[in-house]
Amino acid sequence: MSTRLKTLVVLAAGAMLVAACSSSPGGTAAPSGAANEKIKVTLLTKATGGFWDAMIAGAKQYETDHPNDIELTTNACKTNDDTPCQIAQIQDAVTKGAQAIVISPMGVGVTDALNEAQQAGVRIVFVDNTIPGVVPDAVAATNNVNGGLAAGEFIKTQLKSGDTIGLLEAVRGVPNLDQRIDGVKAALEGTGVKVVIGAQQTLCDTKTGATVTQDLLTKYPNLTAIYSACDSPAMGAVAVAESKQHPLLIFGYDGDPEMAKLIEAGKTTATMAQSPFKMTNLGVEAAVKSLKGENYVKAIDTGTTLVTKDNAANFTSAWQ
């Protein structure tokens, strides 16, 4: 090989090395197009309507505010207890290349599907509630321990020794829903108020709430109050109280605008309002930051607000 040809080969090799090293900081070539790729985030809510629509709006608002950051897909089942549906949606999200799943999990039935998603490298962020058996990358939810205690402390001011309150459970075994009940029970200990539990879980359903309330009134004719871990069953209790002309004090937990209207009308007493919009807005943010390797808050408390007749007007138009 001539001296001139050797020189040209050396120069060409050097040019290729410089090009490779200068393609990204630190001498490591960046993947082609990676800087412009959007992060694929899938939001899975249990159902649609009301609370869930506010969740969807929160995630979509993040996408609107960060148009270059994410590609958002949303999905939901028809009912909030259709575990096979949610399992299928988790698996579908993984198949379609989701890098993060932001989810309100239905219960322990979806544990295996979520663990498999994590093993495939998908970030998992819980919103509204958690489930045992899965360690998420972040949680954005109400602190239901504090919320339950706050609900109990208010209820304590409305009752006296000798009164009886019926508690309407939502979905037994789901920690955030159980904590709302446990907080009220703890706050009422030692007050002389008798606490009784509805025999049937309500699944946060209005009609079931009415049925459980009816059963409690049959068993305890002098029932003073009802507290529900969700607003919908509490609203079901209103219909029963009215049909029997029974002066029940009715308390809920969620912040449903329809519940706020009932508070304004004097048909219910109070609720603890959550912010489903914040849950997903901040939950998606946590997922994005996790994937970008940025610092982020892993336990996000989206707060609660006690809603009574004094401030109910601020909660009647839309979920917060």
Salt bridges, closest charged atoms under 4 A:
ASP69 OD1 - LYS292 NZ 3.34
ASP92 OD2 - LYS96 NZ 3.26
ASP128 OD1 - ARG180 NH2 3.91
GLU153 OE1 - LYS156 NZ 3.22
ASP163 OD1 - LYS160 NZ 3.29
GLU169 OE1 - ARG172 NE 2.64
ASP182 OD1 - LYS185 NZ 3.88
GLU242 OE2 - LYS267 NZ 3.25
ASP254 OD1 - ARG180 NH1 3.47
GLU258 OE2 - LYS261 NZ 3.09
GLU285 OE2 - LYS289 NZ 3.96
